[in-house]
Amino acid sequence: MADNRIKPYGDTTGDGAVQLSFTLPLPSGGLAREAARRLCEQMGLEHAQVVHMQDMGGGYTFLVVYARVKEGVDLTGIQVPEAAVPAWTREEIETLAAQRLGRPIVVVGACTGSDAHTVGLDAILNMKGYRGDPGLERYQCFTVYNMGSQVPNEELVARARKVGADAVLVSQVVTQKDVHLRNLTQLVDLLEAEGLRERLILVVGGPRISHELAVELGFDAGFGPGTLPSAVAAFLLQRMLERAEKERPGCV
């Protein structure tokens, strides 16, 4: 089998050039520079060069290092689970929803727990959207309730029940000490205890969220950085249409 191996690109294809940044508990100076270089060598990197060193105060130094990797990564056999998302435009989503669903999809979204970072949530839900892609509030086929930041899971579940939500969207940016995993697990447990989990489409997004992790935690889909609102809209509509088809009289 042919080796499908690649290396990072810097100046020329396959040169293995990488850039690292990290902080060492050392004052800025020669010792910090040499410690950073040796650390990179111990990581298996070659030709390490400290190109930036910034005193952070309190005996800490931030460093930026250029280096080269020795080995590449073989792409053969790599499989990345991803949510199946139809390539529908906003216009196609609106048309399909009107023709085949006949009612708005009710969506409740929030940043839960102590998370106060609403940028990702707002990018998906707010009218302005993200990168020229309008958010769900701009769609006629969605009714959106954006609860904002630092929302306890109990309040999110209560709102979802009150408005008859079809879908719940959760954004988790804060990940220190795996607080996002605890928040997400608790939400699923609450929904199951309330008898709501099976009737909801449950989606989570964030910088350290993958589809594989989301499914493992009990969600229907996970979306990472760079996700466009139209992708989330298409996923939600697809799931709603699948449910409607199963509930159609005569279906087994």
HELIX and SHEET records of a PDB file:
HELIX    1   1 GLY A   30  GLN A   42  1                                  13    
HELIX    2   2 ARG A   90  LEU A   96  1                                   7    
HELIX    3   3 ALA A   97  LEU A  101  3                                   5    
HELIX    4   4 VAL A  119  LEU A  125  1                                   7    
HELIX    5   5 LEU A  136  ARG A  138  5                                   3    
HELIX    6   6 ASN A  153  VAL A  163  1                                  11    
HELIX    7   7 GLN A  176  ASP A  178  5                                   3    
HELIX    8   8 VAL A  179  ALA A  193  1                                  15    
HELIX    9   9 ARG A  197  ARG A  199  5                                   3    
HELIX   10  10 HIS A  211  LEU A  217  1                                   7    
HELIX   11  11 PRO A  229  GLU A  247  1                                  19    
SHEET    1   A 2 ARG A   5  ILE A   6  0                                        
SHEET    2   A 2 VAL A  73  ASP A  74 -1                                        
SHEET    1   B 3 ALA A  17  LEU A  24  0                                        
SHEET    2   B 3 TYR A  60  VAL A  69 -1                                        
SHEET    3   B 3 LEU A  45  GLY A  57 -1                                        
SHEET    1   C 5 PHE A 142  ASN A 146  0                                        
SHEET    2   C 5 ILE A 105  CYS A 111  1                                        
SHEET    3   C 5 ALA A 167  SER A 171  1                                        
SHEET    4   C 5 ILE A 201  GLY A 205  1                                        
SHEET    5   C 5 ALA A 221  PHE A 223  1                                        
END                                                                             
